[in-house]
Amino acid sequence: MSHKPTIILVHGFWGGAAHWGKVILELAHRGYQSVHAVELPLTSLAEDAERTRKMVAQQKGPVLLVGHSYGGAVITEAGDQPNVAGLVYIAAFAPDAGESPAAITQRHPPAAMANIEPDSDSYLWLKADKFHESFCQDISLEDAFVLAATQKAPLAATFGDVVTVPAWRKKPSWYQIASDDRMIAPENQAAMSARLGARRVMTLEANHALPQSKPLEVAAFIDEAAMAVSK
């Protein structure tokens, strides 16, 4: 590979940029020197996509966009820029035009849907005492306790925001499915990855929080996509 692209990692609901920490270290071990994790406001799809576009625009060379969970909707909306070389979905939403994460969720409601609740300010929270079993059942209870305490809640309306022009219709894509996901039903992930016409689909026997539970496999998958777009 003549030149490694910049990797921009986009988080989802109930976690911030730091959720990518283990993956960032693995990418560094693989020789990636330009890696960024965008911090989304989680206030609307439009604002989250704009924040991501601004980070993409700051890069001088090609960019590989990687989205986890709701972050997949963000890279779908923001990935139309000329220097975006490809899209990688990690247990993520990949909506079509006029489609929202909420609409996709309704097709196969996930196991942990009942553990999500709004507060009086219209932010959505994953119940702290249900966080481990819902979001990250295959990491330690201690690590899950910290993730629950530091979770980043989205505005509820964000979940219903629709994609305008999906970048995956023009950009090459890759999709990693979490077979034991309780936040995005594996059936929905399989359907979205098939619709993408992804260059490669990989299934991991794991929970929703792949960046925490399977960082080696996630980094290797990103590396594979990065090599492919750099040829």
C-alpha positions in Angstrom: 0.0 0.0 0.0 1.5 3.2 -1.1 -0.3 5.6 1.2 -2.5 4.9 4.2 -5.7 7.0 4.3 -6.8 9.0 7.3 -9.2 7.1 9.4 -12.1 9.0 10.9 -14.1 7.1 13.6 -17.7 8.1 14.3 -19.4 7.0 17.5 -23.0 6.3 18.1 -25.5 6.9 20.9 -24.6 6.4 24.6 -20.9 6.8 24.0 -18.4 9.4 22.9 -15.2 9.5 20.8 -13.4 7.7 23.6 -15.3 4.5 22.9 -12.8 4.0 20.0 -9.8 4.0 22.3 -8.8 0.3 22.0 -9.3 0.4 18.2 -7.2 3.6 17.9 -4.3 1.8 19.6 -4.6 -1.2 17.4 -4.7 1.0 14.3 -1.5 2.7 15.5 0.1 -0.7 15.9 -0.8 -1.3 12.2 1.0 1.9 11.2 -1.9 4.3 10.9 -0.5 7.7 12.0 -3.6 9.8 11.0 -6.5 8.6 13.0 -9.3 10.9 14.4 -12.4 10.2 16.5 -15.0 12.9 16.0 -17.1 14.0 19.0 -20.7 14.3 17.9 -23.2 16.6 19.7 -25.9 14.0 19.2 -28.5 16.8 18.8 -29.6 16.0 15.2 -28.4 14.0 12.2 -27.8 17.2 10.3 -25.6 18.7 13.0 -23.8 15.4 13.6 -23.1 15.0 9.9 -21.9 18.6 9.6 -19.5 18.1 12.5 -18.2 15.0 10.7 -17.9 16.9 7.3 -15.8 19.6 8.9 -13.4 17.0 10.2 -13.2 15.3 6.9 -12.6 18.6 5.2 -9.6 19.3 7.4 -7.8 16.2 6.0 -5.4 16.7 3.1 -5.6 13.2 1.6 -8.2 10.4 1.3 -10.4 9.5 4.2 -11.9 6.2 5.3 -15.1 6.9 7.4 -15.9 4.3 10.1 -19.3 4.4 11.9 -20.5 2.4 14.9 -24.2 2.1 15.7 -25.9 5.5 15.0 -22.5 6.6 13.6 -23.4 4.6 10.5 -26.2 7.0 9.8 -23.8 9.9 10.2 -21.3 8.6 7.8 -24.1 7.7 5.3 -25.2 11.4 5.4 -21.7 12.9 5.6 -19.7 10.6 3.3 -20.5 12.4 0.0 -17.3 14.5 0.1 -14.8 14.0 -2.7 -11.9 12.9 -0.4 -14.0 10.1 1.3 -12.6 6.9 -0.2 -14.9 4.4 1.5 -17.3 3.7 4.4 -17.0 1.0 7.1 -20.0 0.1 9.2 -19.4 -1.5 12.6 -22.8 -2.9 13.9 -24.2 0.2 12.4 -27.2 1.8 10.8 -27.0 2.3 7.0 -30.2 4.1 6.1 -31.4 4.7 2.6 -32.8 8.1 1.4 -35.8 9.2 3.4 -35.1 6.5 6.0 -34.2 6.9 9.7 -32.6 4.7 12.3 -35.9 4.6 14.1 -37.7 3.2 11.0 -35.1 0.5 10.6 -35.4 -0.4 14.2 -39.1 -1.0 14.0 -38.7 -3.7 11.4 -37.0 -6.0 14.0 -37.1 -4.3 17.4 -33.9 -5.2 19.4 -33.9 -7.2 22.6 -32.9 -4.2 24.7 -35.4 -1.7 23.4 -37.4 -1.6 26.6 -34.2 -0.5 28.5 -34.2 2.9 26.8 -36.0 5.8 28.4 -36.3 9.5 27.9 -35.7 12.1 30.5 -37.7 15.3 31.1 -35.4 17.2 28.7 -36.1 14.8 25.8 -32.7 13.0 26.0 -32.7 9.3 25.6 -30.8 7.2 28.2 -29.9 3.5 28.4 -30.9 2.5 32.0 -27.7 2.2 34.0 -28.6 -1.0 35.7 -29.4 -2.5 32.3 -26.4 -1.1 30.4 -24.2 -4.2 30.7 -26.8 -6.7 29.5 -28.1 -4.4 26.8 -25.0 -2.7 25.3 -21.9 -4.7 26.1 -22.7 -8.0 27.7 -19.4 -9.5 26.8 -17.1 -7.0 28.5 -16.5 -6.9 32.3 -19.1 -5.6 34.7 -16.6 -3.0 35.9 -15.9 -1.6 32.4 -19.7 -1.6 31.7 -20.3 0.3 34.9 -18.0 3.1 33.7 -19.5 3.1 30.3 -23.0 3.4 31.9 -21.9 6.3 34.1 -20.3 8.2 31.3 -22.9 7.5 28.6 -23.7 10.3 26.2 -27.4 10.6 25.7 -28.8 11.8 22.4 -31.8 14.0 21.9 -34.7 11.7 21.2 -35.7 13.4 18.0 -32.3 12.5 16.5 -33.3 8.9 16.2 -36.1 9.8 13.8 -34.0 12.0 11.5 -33.9 10.8 7.9 -30.9 10.5 5.6 -31.1 12.6 2.5 -28.6 11.2 0.0 -26.9 8.0 1.2 -23.2 8.1 0.5 -23.0 4.2 0.2 -24.7 4.5 -3.2 -21.5 6.0 -4.6 -18.8 5.0 -2.2 -17.4 1.4 -1.6 -18.5 0.0 1.7 -17.7 -2.7 4.3 -20.0 -4.1 7.0 -19.2 -5.9 10.3 -22.2 -7.6 11.9 -22.5 -8.3 15.7 -24.5 -11.6 15.9 -25.4 -11.2 19.6 -26.4 -7.5 19.3 -29.2 -6.4 21.6 -29.3 -2.7 20.4 -29.5 -3.2 16.6 -31.2 -6.5 15.8 -28.8 -8.8 13.8 -31.6 -9.3 11.3 -31.6 -5.5 10.5 -27.8 -5.5 10.2 -27.9 -8.4 7.8 -30.6 -6.7 5.7 -28.7 -3.4 5.6 -25.3 -5.0 4.7 -27.0 -6.9 1.9 -28.6 -3.7 0.6 -25.3 -1.9 0.6 -23.7 -4.3 -1.8 -20.8 -4.2 0.6 -17.4 -5.3 -0.7 -17.2 -7.6 2.4 -19.5 -8.5 5.2 -18.0 -10.1 8.3 -20.0 -11.5 11.2 -18.6 -11.6 14.7 -20.1 -13.5 17.6 -20.2 -10.5 19.9 -22.4 -7.8 21.4 -23.2 -4.3 20.1 -20.1 -2.7 21.6 -17.6 -4.2 19.1 -15.0 -1.4 19.6 -14.7 -2.4 23.2 -15.2 -6.1 23.0 -13.5 -6.9 19.7 -10.9 -4.1 19.0 -8.4 -6.4 17.3 -11.1 -7.7 14.8 -12.5 -4.2 14.3 -9.1 -2.7 13.6 -8.2 -5.6 11.2 -11.5 -5.0 9.3 -10.8 -1.3 9.0 -7.2 -2.1 7.9 -8.6 -4.4 5.2 -10.9 -1.7 3.9 -8.1 0.9 4.0 -5.8 -1.3 2.0 -8.6 -1.8 -0.6 -9.3 1.9 -1.1 -5.5 2.7 -1.3 -4.8 0.4 -4.3 
